[in-house]
Amino acid sequence: MPDKVLVFGPYKFKPGQKIYINGGKRKGDWEIVDYDEGKVTLQCPVSGIKLTVNQFCFFVDEVVQEWPQKNEEK
């Protein structure tokens, strides 16, 4: 029987994207300066500070599907 399921996966940033983080120690406005597998470089538009951090944002969607899935890949 289908259930509502939240789907998470890494978000592939693109340089030049403007983002807002709504919580945690990096809360606020940032621009994506660089992105590669597992690392994101952010720049604050006010102070100009750059941070290179581990991948931290995930795209979230809510779907109706069978849960648990019988063909799960781990």
C-alpha positions, 0 to 999 in steps of 0.5 A, spaced: 500 500 500 502 506 498 505 511 503 507 518 503 515 518 503 520 523 503 526 522 498 533 525 499 539 526 495 545 530 494 544 536 490 548 538 485 550 545 485 552 550 480 557 556 480 553 562 481 547 559 484 545 564 490 542 560 496 539 561 503 541 557 509 535 557 514 538 554 520 545 552 523 552 555 523 552 557 516 545 561 516 544 566 511 545 568 504 551 565 500 553 564 493 556 558 490 563 559 488 565 552 486 562 545 487 565 538 486 564 531 488 563 532 496 565 539 497 562 546 496 565 552 496 561 558 498 562 566 499 558 570 503 555 576 499 556 581 505 563 579 508 566 576 502 568 570 506 569 564 502 568 557 506 569 550 503 565 545 506 563 538 505 556 537 501 551 539 506 544 540 502 539 535 500 534 536 495 527 533 498 521 531 495 515 528 498 512 522 493 506 517 494 510 510 493 510 503 496 514 503 502 519 500 504 521 498 496 522 491 495 528 493 490 532 497 495 539 499 493 543 500 499 
